[in-house]
Amino acid sequence: MIKLIAVDMDGTLLQSDNQIGEETKRALKKADEAGIKIVPASGRPLPGVIPYMEELGITGDENYAVLYNGGLVQSISGNVLISHQFNYDEFRKFIQLQKQNPGINLHFMKEHDYWTLDRRLSVRMAAMSAVSGTPFVVKDFDEVPADFQFIKTEYTGPKDKLDRLEKNIPEWLKVYNVARSDPMILEINKLEASKGKGIHQLAQKLGIKDNEVMIFGDQGNDMSMFQNTDFKKIAMDNAIDEIKDKADFVTKTNDEAGIAYAIDKFIF
């Protein structure tokens, strides 16, 4: 019996127009009314998730979100359950790597805002800020305090430049979770932070077993969810091949109510 459904946001829960389709709303509301926990699992912060959860009527202290790719797990009301933070020394390493890869932007994601040293924000960075409802704070290097902490970092830029960075990742970076959530975004989390681990840890806190969890995803930053052999793993038809290869079932696309199709097939 499925007791928790974890859904990626972009390319999975959301259609291409960044809206939740009516069939998907129906299926998720039906699951919620049946007592199944509906948990968004996203690279976004909480402000980028709340409007959609409110649309589904899923709010409050007893509903949860896995955010920043598992770097932060919170209740929808904002209470922090799990947090994995980077420190100032790591911040300096990420800055140095950016200098070695010109033409790429870099920002650091905190609970309530994004910090960057880049004075010229890319269109991609500006769009991310708007979609997530999270402001950018532009700082000079010497304005960043020695106790600076952040949950996730992202390099953004042209696909060819990020391909080159990903192909030539230095050894020190391999101790982190590194994933592409988009051709123009390379995301980095602490090793102990991933969507898969965040969902597992949340399920444990709720007394739910891994084989009672169903997950939906489509991109590289969802891979950790698909590596858990006990989860019921559903790939969207618009997912990358690596996700489809690890899925138990490939449903319809995000624009064809793929979540609703799988819920109706396997739960109701």
Salt bridges, closest charged atoms under 4 A:
ASP8 OD1 - LYS195 NZ 2.93
ASP10 OD1 - ARG44 NH2 2.68
GLU22 OE2 - LYS25 NZ 3.23
GLU23 OE1 - ARG26 NH2 3.04
GLU55 OE2 - LYS25 NZ 2.68
GLU90 OE2 - LYS190 NZ 2.88
GLU111 OE2 - HIS112 NE2 3.55
ASP140 OD1 - ARG119 NH2 2.61
GLU154 OE1 - HIS107 NE2 3.07
GLU154 OE2 - LYS152 NZ 2.85
ASP163 OD2 - LYS159 NZ 2.76
ASP163 OD1 - ARG180 NH2 3.04
GLU166 OE1 - ARG180 NH1 2.67
GLU171 OE2 - LYS174 NZ 2.87
ASP182 OD2 - ARG124 NH2 2.85
GLU187 OE2 - LYS152 NZ 3.37
GLU192 OE2 - HIS84 ND1 3.98
ASP210 OD2 - HIS200 ND1 2.98
GLU212 OE2 - LYS3 NZ 3.32
ASP222 OD1 - LYS195 NZ 2.56
ASP237 OD1 - LYS244 NZ 3.55
ASP248 OD2 - LYS233 NZ 3.49
ASP264 OD2 - ARG26 NH2 2.75
